[in-house]
Amino acid sequence: MNFIDSHCHLHDSRIISDIPWIEDRAKIANVQYMVSCATMEDNFELTAQLSKDFPSILPCFGIHPWFVDSISDKWKELLEYYLLTYPSGIGETGLDFTDKTCDRDLQIKVFEHHLMLAIQLERPINIHIRNAWDTFIHILKKMGKLKVPGLIHSYSGSADMIPMFESNGLYISFSGSVTNPKAKKVVKALKRVSKDRFVLETDTPDIYPYLPEPKASHLNEPENLPAIAQIASSRISMAFEEFSKHAYNNSLTVFHSILEGKKDR
Ligand SMILES: [Zn+2]
């Protein structure tokens, strides 16, 4: 049984020096591919380098909504350069209105540009949405259906919205937050999502899952993905094998174009 970590950050300074070992452990745990998302211009090059060094690392390039203040005058050119130079997806991008003082207009402008690129270049997109669902739905309706599937990472929205996202070409990604024994909303969402529409992620090095034997460092890594799948499948009473197979096949569908592009190199 194989796994794909559909959203993680392997460039993160807390883990970057351990990547060869993290990659090894992922392999042993049957995590075949890891989709590593950049978060700002500063880590585009490192993310590209990781994807060159490791065949198992699939890169995404984007500006995370938390870091829209960091953009330079040439961010659009730089983003396009990396997207056109490497077989890659778009992200992490999105909207996060949790911090009431954030610049919402700038977040919307930056996110809309990412969505436009996803549609124009036909690339998968890795989307972060927190406390901004109405705005997100409004933008989705305005931009039209995605040609290539995208995903909403570590889904925190209501179960009721899922059919609408699915019909807009989106997949729903579940992280270690689904392993929290107190998580009710996210389990409800997992029950609602179609079998051919959910994927799994770690969001490494964050969202450390609730594991029977947690590591003291609490730094998450892709090798934890099968444990997340195990707990998630039991919470919706689906067999672990069946659950994992769906998640794997769905991720292959979402990231198909990056895998094909990597093969050609
Ligand atoms: Zn993330």
Boltz pocket constraint, residues with backbone or C-beta under 6 A from the ligand:
constraints:
  - pocket:
      binder: B
      contacts: [[A, 7], [A, 8], [A, 9], [A, 37], [A, 92], [A, 153], [A, 203]]
      max_distance: 6.0
